[in-house]
Amino acid sequence: MSEETCKTQLLEELVRAVARDVPGSKIDQLCAGTIRFNRFGGELRLRPEGPLHIFAKAHIAGFPSEGGFSINCIPTWGQHREPDPDYSTTPLDTKAGTVYHSFKKISERAIMKFVNENCDLLSKLNLQGKEHLHFADGSYLFLHGQVADTSTLIERSKVVLELLDRNAKKEQPVRAFSTTMCGLNMGKKLGTGDLSTIRSRIGGPAPDTAKCCTCTDLAHLMASIDLNDAGFSKADLARLGIQRIEVYWCLKCMSDGPVFFAYSSDEFKLLKDASDLGPVGGPDDARPKDRDPAQLILSPRAKGSRPNRGSRVGGPPSWIQDPEVPECSSCGGGMEFLLQLFSDRNFSYGADMGTIYTFVCPKCRVGCYVIQCH
């Protein structure tokens, strides 16, 4: 029997064994070693190449969608990996092992909180030699192990799944601020004169309060929308607390958020990411120019119309990827979907990036921008 055949049989045996022991699990692709877990929308994949590695995915609560850290019992991280400029050269010593992390994306405090709260499970992995557990981009856990015996892999798989189960972000139900929908279409281009009389527009200069919380430069005004033209009721507008909503995104950082903002009838301010981001440095290149202003035309949709992927106010979001409903940075509750800007010839982000979704918490007067890419 060839070595490759042995690995394949071991993989199938392991997948079946783990699936049997985990409630709510379903084998998705036995040949690829993938198991899906219904209770937190995650998946676990066992890789047959080299020593069997454990890959698991679920949205982790409390971390941004970029950055990462590794837990490894070897203090000389650089001996078996090329130095990464995004990672700190100063390791953190914890009860679970030495942590190497990205200061640019995830704060030291957030990492230490995660490690301390999960030390009991991390210690069960019993990492040896060059084995390490790597967390990346808010969703992924990679256990790079050297041990290939079935019993050890099954136990480690259970620990990884328990880590995800304990820390997976509980998806908030999608709530629409209003069932009334209104399409957004670009009208005539505007000059560089006074834009204050234009009811709704895209582009133009951003106010001083719209500073990007990543690079501290001014964000870019993607759209300014007079909600009186969106067909919302007076009661809806009173509950929201404003009659105009503005959508900003930093075309210098091109961060994928989420980005929170505080609003009132006379004030707007971008806030820090609620996931406790550490100091983040923006790119060295100059800030891109403001988008050329153009009139924005609101076209009310007939009652009962189906929501589409285009730019619109109201209705439910049309997700490009998995649902990503943010929690309010003030009260922690699920936020309500208000509008989406789809990247096309009308709302170009400099590339065909996807869609910017805007959510609001009317109770706290807090909003949030979320972007999803194709």
C-alpha positions as a Markdown table, in Angstrom:
| # | Residue | x | y | z |
|---|---|---|---|---|
| 1 | Met | 0.0 | 0.0 | 0.0 |
| 2 | Ser | 1.4 | 3.4 | -1.0 |
| 3 | Glu | 2.1 | 6.2 | 1.5 |
| 4 | Glu | -0.5 | 8.4 | -0.3 |
| 5 | Thr | -3.1 | 5.6 | 0.0 |
| 6 | Cys | -2.3 | 5.3 | 3.7 |
| 7 | Lys | -2.8 | 9.0 | 4.3 |
| 8 | Thr | -6.1 | 9.0 | 2.4 |
| 9 | Gln | -7.4 | 6.1 | 4.5 |
| 10 | Leu | -6.2 | 7.8 | 7.7 |
| 11 | Leu | -7.9 | 11.0 | 6.6 |
| 12 | Glu | -11.2 | 9.3 | 5.9 |
| 13 | Glu | -11.0 | 7.4 | 9.2 |
| 14 | Leu | -10.3 | 10.6 | 11.1 |
| 15 | Val | -13.1 | 12.6 | 9.4 |
| 16 | Arg | -15.7 | 9.9 | 10.2 |
| 17 | Ala | -14.5 | 9.6 | 13.8 |
| 18 | Val | -14.7 | 13.3 | 14.4 |
| 19 | Ala | -18.0 | 13.7 | 12.7 |
| 20 | Arg | -19.5 | 10.9 | 14.9 |
| 21 | Asp | -18.4 | 12.6 | 18.1 |
| 22 | Val | -19.5 | 16.2 | 17.2 |
| 23 | Pro | -23.3 | 16.9 | 17.4 |
| 24 | Gly | -24.7 | 18.7 | 14.5 |
| 25 | Ser | -21.8 | 17.9 | 12.2 |
| 26 | Lys | -22.1 | 16.8 | 8.6 |
| 27 | Ile | -19.4 | 15.4 | 6.3 |
| 28 | Asp | -19.3 | 17.8 | 3.4 |
| 29 | Gln | -16.5 | 16.3 | 1.2 |
| 30 | Leu | -14.9 | 13.2 | 2.4 |
| 31 | Cys | -12.2 | 13.2 | -0.2 |
| 32 | Ala | -11.2 | 16.7 | 0.8 |
| 33 | Gly | -11.5 | 16.0 | 4.5 |
| 34 | Thr | -14.1 | 18.7 | 5.1 |
| 35 | Ile | -16.7 | 18.6 | 7.9 |
| 36 | Arg | -19.3 | 21.3 | 8.3 |
| 37 | Phe | -20.8 | 22.1 | 11.7 |
| 38 | Asn | -24.3 | 23.5 | 11.8 |
| 39 | Arg | -24.3 | 24.9 | 15.3 |
| 40 | Phe | -21.9 | 27.8 | 14.5 |
| 41 | Gly | -21.8 | 27.8 | 10.8 |
| 42 | Gly | -18.2 | 26.7 | 10.8 |
| 43 | Glu | -16.1 | 24.0 | 9.1 |
| 44 | Leu | -13.1 | 21.9 | 9.9 |
| 45 | Arg | -10.8 | 20.6 | 7.2 |
| 46 | Leu | -8.1 | 18.0 | 7.7 |
| 47 | Arg | -5.3 | 18.2 | 5.2 |
| 48 | Pro | -3.6 | 15.0 | 3.9 |
| 49 | Glu | -0.4 | 16.7 | 2.6 |
| 50 | Gly | 2.6 | 16.3 | 5.0 |
| 51 | Pro | 1.7 | 15.8 | 8.6 |
| 52 | Leu | -2.1 | 16.1 | 8.9 |
| 53 | His | -3.0 | 19.7 | 9.6 |
| 54 | Ile | -6.2 | 20.9 | 11.1 |
| 55 | Phe | -7.9 | 23.9 | 9.5 |
| 56 | Ala | -11.1 | 25.3 | 11.1 |
| 57 | Lys | -13.2 | 28.3 | 10.2 |
| 58 | Ala | -15.8 | 30.4 | 12.0 |
| 59 | His | -16.2 | 34.1 | 12.7 |
| 60 | Ile | -14.5 | 34.7 | 16.0 |
| 61 | Ala | -16.1 | 37.3 | 18.3 |
| 62 | Gly | -14.1 | 40.3 | 19.3 |
| 63 | Phe | -11.5 | 40.3 | 16.6 |
| 64 | Pro | -11.2 | 42.3 | 13.4 |
| 65 | Ser | -11.3 | 40.7 | 9.9 |
| 66 | Glu | -7.6 | 41.3 | 9.4 |
| 67 | Gly | -4.4 | 40.4 | 11.3 |
| 68 | Gly | -3.4 | 37.4 | 13.2 |
| 69 | Phe | -1.3 | 35.7 | 15.9 |
| 70 | Ser | 0.4 | 32.4 | 16.5 |
| 71 | Ile | 0.8 | 30.4 | 19.7 |
| 72 | Asn | 4.0 | 28.3 | 19.5 |
| 73 | Cys | 6.1 | 26.8 | 22.3 |
| 74 | Ile | 9.3 | 27.6 | 20.5 |
| 75 | Pro | 10.6 | 31.1 | 21.4 |
| 76 | Thr | 12.9 | 31.2 | 18.3 |
| 77 | Trp | 10.0 | 31.8 | 15.8 |
| 78 | Gly | 12.3 | 33.1 | 13.1 |
| 79 | Gln | 14.3 | 29.8 | 12.9 |
| 80 | His | 11.6 | 28.0 | 11.0 |
| 81 | Arg | 9.9 | 30.8 | 9.2 |
| 82 | Glu | 10.9 | 33.9 | 7.2 |
| 83 | Pro | 10.5 | 37.1 | 9.2 |
| 84 | Asp | 7.2 | 38.8 | 8.6 |
| 85 | Pro | 7.3 | 42.7 | 8.8 |
| 86 | Asp | 3.6 | 42.7 | 9.8 |
| 87 | Tyr | 4.4 | 40.6 | 12.9 |
| 88 | Ser | 5.9 | 41.9 | 16.2 |
| 89 | Thr | 9.4 | 40.8 | 16.9 |
| 90 | Thr | 8.6 | 41.0 | 20.6 |
| 91 | Pro | 6.8 | 37.8 | 21.7 |
| 92 | Leu | 4.3 | 37.6 | 24.5 |
| 93 | Asp | 4.8 | 35.0 | 27.1 |
| 94 | Thr | 1.6 | 33.4 | 28.3 |
| 95 | Lys | 0.4 | 30.3 | 30.2 |
| 96 | Ala | -0.5 | 28.7 | 26.9 |
| 97 | Gly | 2.9 | 29.3 | 25.2 |
| 98 | Thr | 4.7 | 32.1 | 23.4 |
| 99 | Val | 2.5 | 34.3 | 21.3 |
| 100 | Tyr | 3.7 | 36.1 | 18.2 |
| 101 | His | 1.2 | 38.6 | 16.8 |
| 102 | Ser | 0.5 | 41.5 | 14.5 |
| 103 | Phe | 0.5 | 44.8 | 16.3 |
| 104 | Lys | -0.8 | 46.5 | 13.2 |
| 105 | Lys | -4.2 | 44.8 | 13.3 |
| 106 | Ile | -4.9 | 43.1 | 16.7 |
| 107 | Ser | -4.1 | 44.8 | 20.0 |
| 108 | Glu | -2.0 | 43.0 | 22.6 |
| 109 | Arg | -4.8 | 43.4 | 25.1 |
| 110 | Ala | -7.3 | 41.6 | 22.9 |
| 111 | Ile | -4.9 | 38.7 | 22.3 |
| 112 | Met | -4.1 | 38.3 | 26.0 |
| 113 | Lys | -7.8 | 38.3 | 26.8 |
| 114 | Phe | -8.4 | 35.5 | 24.2 |
| 115 | Val | -5.5 | 33.5 | 25.5 |
| 116 | Asn | -6.3 | 33.8 | 29.2 |
| 117 | Glu | -10.0 | 33.0 | 28.6 |
| 118 | Asn | -9.1 | 29.9 | 26.6 |
| 119 | Cys | -5.9 | 28.7 | 28.4 |
| 120 | Asp | -7.6 | 25.5 | 29.5 |
| 121 | Leu | -8.2 | 24.4 | 25.9 |
| 122 | Leu | -5.0 | 25.7 | 24.5 |
| 123 | Ser | -3.0 | 23.7 | 27.0 |
| 124 | Lys | -4.8 | 20.5 | 26.0 |
| 125 | Leu | -3.3 | 20.8 | 22.5 |
| 126 | Asn | 0.1 | 20.1 | 24.2 |
| 127 | Leu | 2.1 | 21.8 | 21.4 |
| 128 | Gln | 5.5 | 20.3 | 20.9 |
| 129 | Gly | 8.6 | 21.2 | 18.7 |
| 130 | Lys | 7.6 | 23.3 | 15.7 |
| 131 | Glu | 3.8 | 22.7 | 16.2 |
| 132 | His | 1.8 | 25.9 | 16.5 |
| 133 | Leu | -1.7 | 27.2 | 16.4 |
| 134 | His | -2.3 | 30.2 | 14.0 |
| 135 | Phe | -5.3 | 32.5 | 14.1 |
| 136 | Ala | -5.9 | 34.7 | 11.0 |
| 137 | Asp | -8.3 | 37.2 | 9.6 |
| 138 | Gly | -11.0 | 36.9 | 12.1 |
| 139 | Ser | -12.2 | 33.5 | 10.9 |
| 140 | Tyr | -9.5 | 30.9 | 10.6 |
| 141 | Leu | -7.6 | 28.6 | 13.0 |
| 142 | Phe | -4.8 | 26.5 | 11.7 |
| 143 | Leu | -3.2 | 23.8 | 13.8 |
| 144 | His | 0.1 | 22.9 | 12.3 |
| 145 | Gly | 0.9 | 19.6 | 14.0 |
| 146 | Gln | 3.6 | 17.0 | 13.5 |
| 147 | Val | 1.8 | 14.0 | 15.1 |
| 148 | Ala | -0.2 | 11.9 | 12.6 |
| 149 | Asp | -1.7 | 9.1 | 14.8 |
| 150 | Thr | -5.5 | 9.0 | 14.7 |
| 151 | Ser | -6.2 | 9.2 | 18.4 |
| 152 | Thr | -4.1 | 12.4 | 18.9 |
| 153 | Leu | -5.6 | 14.0 | 15.8 |
| 154 | Ile | -9.2 | 13.2 | 17.0 |
| 155 | Glu | -8.5 | 14.7 | 20.4 |
| 156 | Arg | -6.9 | 17.8 | 18.9 |
| 157 | Ser | -9.8 | 18.2 | 16.4 |
| 158 | Lys | -12.2 | 18.2 | 19.3 |
| 159 | Val | -10.2 | 20.9 | 21.1 |
| 160 | Val | -10.1 | 23.1 | 18.0 |
| 161 | Leu | -13.8 | 22.7 | 17.5 |
| 162 | Glu | -14.4 | 23.5 | 21.2 |
| 163 | Leu | -12.3 | 26.6 | 20.8 |
| 164 | Leu | -14.5 | 27.7 | 17.9 |
| 165 | Asp | -17.7 | 26.8 | 19.7 |
| 166 | Arg | -16.7 | 28.8 | 22.7 |
| 167 | Asn | -15.6 | 31.9 | 20.8 |
| 168 | Ala | -17.6 | 31.8 | 17.6 |
| 169 | Lys | -19.5 | 35.0 | 17.0 |
| 170 | Lys | -23.2 | 34.5 | 17.4 |
| 171 | Glu | -24.7 | 35.7 | 14.2 |
| 172 | Gln | -27.3 | 38.4 | 14.7 |
| 173 | Pro | -30.6 | 38.1 | 12.8 |
| 174 | Val | -30.8 | 40.5 | 9.9 |
| 175 | Arg | -33.3 | 43.3 | 10.6 |
| 176 | Ala | -34.2 | 45.9 | 8.0 |
| 177 | Phe | -34.7 | 49.4 | 9.3 |
| 178 | Ser | -37.6 | 49.7 | 6.8 |
| 179 | Thr | -39.3 | 47.4 | 4.3 |
| 180 | Thr | -39.7 | 50.4 | 2.0 |
| 181 | Met | -37.1 | 50.2 | -0.7 |
| 182 | Cys | -35.7 | 53.0 | -2.9 |
| 183 | Gly | -33.1 | 52.5 | -5.7 |
| 184 | Leu | -30.1 | 54.8 | -6.0 |
| 185 | Asn | -29.0 | 55.9 | -9.5 |
| 186 | Met | -26.4 | 58.5 | -10.6 |
| 187 | Gly | -27.7 | 61.6 | -12.3 |
| 188 | Lys | -25.8 | 64.5 | -13.9 |
| 189 | Lys | -22.3 | 65.4 | -12.9 |
| 190 | Leu | -21.9 | 68.4 | -10.7 |
| 191 | Gly | -19.2 | 71.1 | -10.7 |
| 192 | Thr | -17.0 | 72.1 | -7.8 |
| 193 | Gly | -19.2 | 74.9 | -6.6 |
| 194 | Asp | -21.6 | 75.0 | -3.6 |
| 195 | Leu | -23.1 | 71.5 | -3.1 |
| 196 | Ser | -25.2 | 72.3 | -0.1 |
| 197 | Thr | -28.3 | 72.7 | -2.1 |
| 198 | Ile | -28.0 | 69.3 | -3.7 |
| 199 | Arg | -30.5 | 66.9 | -2.0 |
| 200 | Ser | -28.5 | 63.7 | -2.6 |
| 201 | Arg | -25.2 | 63.2 | -4.3 |
| 202 | Ile | -22.2 | 61.0 | -4.6 |
| 203 | Gly | -18.6 | 62.2 | -4.2 |
| 204 | Gly | -17.4 | 65.6 | -3.2 |
| 205 | Pro | -15.3 | 66.8 | -0.3 |
| 206 | Ala | -15.5 | 65.2 | 3.2 |
| 207 | Pro | -15.9 | 67.1 | 6.4 |
| 208 | Asp | -13.1 | 67.3 | 9.0 |
| 209 | Thr | -15.0 | 64.9 | 11.3 |
| 210 | Ala | -14.8 | 62.1 | 8.8 |
| 211 | Lys | -11.2 | 61.1 | 9.6 |
| 212 | Cys | -10.3 | 57.5 | 8.9 |
| 213 | Cys | -9.7 | 55.6 | 12.2 |
| 214 | Thr | -7.0 | 53.5 | 10.5 |
| 215 | Cys | -4.7 | 56.0 | 8.8 |
| 216 | Thr | -6.2 | 59.2 | 10.4 |
| 217 | Asp | -6.4 | 60.9 | 7.0 |
| 218 | Leu | -9.8 | 62.1 | 5.7 |
| 219 | Ala | -12.1 | 59.3 | 4.5 |
| 220 | His | -13.9 | 59.7 | 1.2 |
| 221 | Leu | -17.5 | 60.7 | 0.9 |
| 222 | Met | -19.2 | 57.9 | -1.2 |
| 223 | Ala | -22.7 | 59.2 | -0.9 |
| 224 | Ser | -24.8 | 61.8 | 0.9 |
| 225 | Ile | -28.5 | 60.8 | 0.8 |
| 226 | Asp | -31.6 | 62.9 | 1.8 |
| 227 | Leu | -33.8 | 60.2 | 3.4 |
| 228 | Asn | -36.9 | 62.4 | 2.9 |
| 229 | Asp | -36.8 | 61.2 | -0.7 |
| 230 | Ala | -36.6 | 57.5 | 0.2 |
| 231 | Gly | -40.3 | 57.1 | 1.0 |
| 232 | Phe | -39.7 | 56.5 | 4.7 |
| 233 | Ser | -42.6 | 57.4 | 7.1 |
| 234 | Lys | -42.2 | 60.3 | 9.5 |
| 235 | Ala | -42.2 | 57.8 | 12.3 |
| 236 | Asp | -39.3 | 56.0 | 10.7 |
| 237 | Leu | -37.3 | 59.2 | 10.3 |
| 238 | Ala | -38.1 | 60.2 | 13.9 |
| 239 | Arg | -36.9 | 56.8 | 15.2 |
| 240 | Leu | -33.7 | 57.1 | 13.1 |
| 241 | Gly | -33.0 | 60.6 | 14.5 |
| 242 | Ile | -31.6 | 62.1 | 11.2 |
| 243 | Gln | -33.0 | 63.0 | 7.8 |
| 244 | Arg | -29.7 | 62.6 | 6.0 |
| 245 | Ile | -27.3 | 59.7 | 5.9 |
| 246 | Glu | -23.7 | 59.9 | 4.6 |
| 247 | Val | -21.5 | 56.9 | 3.6 |
| 248 | Tyr | -17.7 | 57.2 | 4.0 |
| 249 | Trp | -14.9 | 54.9 | 3.0 |
| 250 | Cys | -11.2 | 55.5 | 3.0 |
| 251 | Leu | -9.8 | 54.9 | -0.5 |
| 252 | Lys | -6.3 | 55.3 | 0.9 |
| 253 | Cys | -6.4 | 52.3 | 3.3 |
| 254 | Met | -9.0 | 50.3 | 1.5 |
| 255 | Ser | -9.8 | 48.7 | 4.9 |
| 256 | Asp | -12.6 | 46.1 | 5.0 |
| 257 | Gly | -13.9 | 47.4 | 8.3 |
| 258 | Pro | -16.2 | 47.2 | 10.1 |
| 259 | Val | -16.2 | 51.0 | 10.7 |
| 260 | Phe | -18.5 | 52.5 | 13.3 |
| 261 | Phe | -19.7 | 56.1 | 13.4 |
| 262 | Ala | -21.7 | 58.2 | 15.8 |
| 263 | Tyr | -24.4 | 60.5 | 14.4 |
| 264 | Ser | -26.9 | 63.1 | 15.4 |
| 265 | Ser | -28.9 | 65.7 | 13.6 |
| 266 | Asp | -25.9 | 68.1 | 13.6 |
| 267 | Glu | -22.8 | 65.9 | 14.1 |
| 268 | Phe | -21.0 | 63.0 | 12.5 |
| 269 | Lys | -17.9 | 61.2 | 13.7 |
| 270 | Leu | -16.1 | 58.0 | 12.7 |
| 271 | Leu | -15.2 | 55.8 | 15.6 |
| 272 | Lys | -12.7 | 53.1 | 16.4 |
| 273 | Asp | -13.5 | 49.6 | 15.5 |
| 274 | Ala | -15.3 | 47.9 | 18.4 |
| 275 | Ser | -12.9 | 44.9 | 18.2 |
| 276 | Asp | -10.2 | 46.9 | 20.0 |
| 277 | Leu | -7.8 | 47.5 | 17.2 |
| 278 | Gly | -4.3 | 48.4 | 18.1 |
| 279 | Pro | -2.2 | 51.1 | 16.5 |
| 280 | Val | -2.5 | 50.8 | 12.7 |
| 281 | Gly | -0.3 | 52.6 | 10.2 |
| 282 | Gly | -1.7 | 53.6 | 6.8 |
| 283 | Pro | 0.1 | 53.3 | 3.5 |
| 284 | Asp | 2.8 | 55.8 | 2.6 |
| 285 | Asp | 1.3 | 56.9 | -0.7 |
| 286 | Ala | -0.7 | 60.1 | -0.9 |
| 287 | Arg | -4.5 | 60.2 | -0.3 |
| 288 | Pro | -6.5 | 59.6 | -3.4 |
| 289 | Lys | -8.5 | 62.7 | -4.5 |
| 290 | Asp | -12.1 | 63.1 | -3.6 |
| 291 | Arg | -14.6 | 61.4 | -5.9 |
| 292 | Asp | -16.1 | 63.7 | -8.5 |
| 293 | Pro | -19.5 | 64.8 | -7.3 |
| 294 | Ala | -22.7 | 63.8 | -9.2 |
| 295 | Gln | -26.4 | 64.0 | -8.5 |
| 296 | Leu | -27.9 | 61.0 | -6.9 |
| 297 | Ile | -31.5 | 60.1 | -7.9 |
| 298 | Leu | -33.7 | 58.1 | -5.6 |
| 299 | Ser | -36.3 | 55.9 | -7.3 |
| 300 | Pro | -38.9 | 54.4 | -4.9 |
| 301 | Arg | -39.6 | 50.8 | -5.6 |
| 302 | Ala | -43.1 | 49.4 | -5.8 |
| 303 | Lys | -44.4 | 47.7 | -2.6 |
| 304 | Gly | -43.6 | 44.0 | -2.7 |
| 305 | Ser | -40.6 | 44.4 | -5.0 |
| 306 | Arg | -37.9 | 41.9 | -4.6 |
| 307 | Pro | -34.6 | 43.2 | -3.2 |
| 308 | Asn | -31.7 | 43.2 | -5.7 |
| 309 | Arg | -27.9 | 43.5 | -5.4 |
| 310 | Gly | -27.8 | 47.0 | -6.7 |
| 311 | Ser | -27.5 | 50.3 | -4.7 |
| 312 | Arg | -30.6 | 51.0 | -2.7 |
| 313 | Val | -32.0 | 52.2 | 0.6 |
| 314 | Gly | -34.3 | 50.0 | 2.7 |
| 315 | Gly | -35.2 | 46.3 | 2.6 |
| 316 | Pro | -32.9 | 43.5 | 3.6 |
| 317 | Pro | -29.2 | 43.4 | 2.5 |
| 318 | Ser | -28.1 | 41.4 | -0.5 |
| 319 | Trp | -25.0 | 39.7 | 0.8 |
| 320 | Ile | -22.1 | 38.9 | -1.5 |
| 321 | Gln | -20.6 | 36.6 | 1.1 |
| 322 | Asp | -21.9 | 35.2 | 4.4 |
| 323 | Pro | -24.2 | 37.4 | 6.5 |
| 324 | Glu | -22.2 | 39.9 | 8.6 |
| 325 | Val | -24.6 | 41.8 | 10.8 |
| 326 | Pro | -22.5 | 44.0 | 13.2 |
| 327 | Glu | -23.2 | 44.5 | 16.9 |
| 328 | Cys | -23.6 | 48.0 | 18.1 |
| 329 | Ser | -20.4 | 49.3 | 19.6 |
| 330 | Ser | -22.4 | 51.0 | 22.4 |
| 331 | Cys | -25.1 | 48.6 | 23.5 |
| 332 | Gly | -23.9 | 45.4 | 21.9 |
| 333 | Gly | -27.2 | 44.7 | 20.2 |
| 334 | Gly | -27.8 | 43.7 | 16.6 |
| 335 | Met | -27.9 | 46.7 | 14.2 |
| 336 | Glu | -30.5 | 47.4 | 11.5 |
| 337 | Phe | -29.7 | 47.4 | 7.8 |
| 338 | Leu | -30.3 | 50.8 | 6.2 |
| 339 | Leu | -28.7 | 50.9 | 2.8 |
| 340 | Gln | -26.1 | 49.4 | 0.4 |
| 341 | Leu | -23.8 | 50.8 | -2.2 |
| 342 | Phe | -22.9 | 48.4 | -4.9 |
| 343 | Ser | -19.6 | 49.0 | -6.7 |
| 344 | Asp | -20.3 | 49.7 | -10.3 |
| 345 | Arg | -19.8 | 52.6 | -12.8 |
| 346 | Asn | -21.9 | 54.8 | -10.5 |
| 347 | Phe | -20.2 | 54.0 | -7.2 |
| 348 | Ser | -16.6 | 53.1 | -8.2 |
| 349 | Tyr | -14.2 | 52.4 | -5.4 |
| 350 | Gly | -11.2 | 52.4 | -7.7 |
| 351 | Ala | -11.8 | 48.7 | -8.3 |
| 352 | Asp | -14.7 | 46.3 | -8.5 |
| 353 | Met | -14.6 | 45.7 | -4.7 |
| 354 | Gly | -18.2 | 44.7 | -3.9 |
| 355 | Thr | -20.7 | 46.4 | -1.7 |
| 356 | Ile | -20.7 | 48.8 | 1.3 |
| 357 | Tyr | -23.5 | 48.0 | 3.7 |
| 358 | Thr | -24.6 | 50.6 | 6.2 |
| 359 | Phe | -26.3 | 49.6 | 9.5 |
| 360 | Val | -27.7 | 51.7 | 12.3 |
| 361 | Cys | -28.7 | 51.4 | 15.9 |
| 362 | Pro | -31.4 | 54.1 | 16.3 |
| 363 | Lys | -31.4 | 53.7 | 20.1 |
| 364 | Cys | -27.7 | 54.6 | 20.5 |
| 365 | Arg | -27.4 | 56.8 | 17.4 |
| 366 | Val | -24.5 | 54.6 | 16.2 |
| 367 | Gly | -24.0 | 53.4 | 12.6 |
| 368 | Cys | -21.6 | 51.0 | 11.0 |
| 369 | Tyr | -20.1 | 50.4 | 7.5 |
| 370 | Val | -19.4 | 46.8 | 6.4 |
| 371 | Ile | -17.8 | 46.0 | 3.1 |
| 372 | Gln | -17.8 | 42.6 | 1.3 |
| 373 | Cys | -15.8 | 41.9 | -1.8 |
| 374 | His | -16.3 | 39.6 | -4.7 |
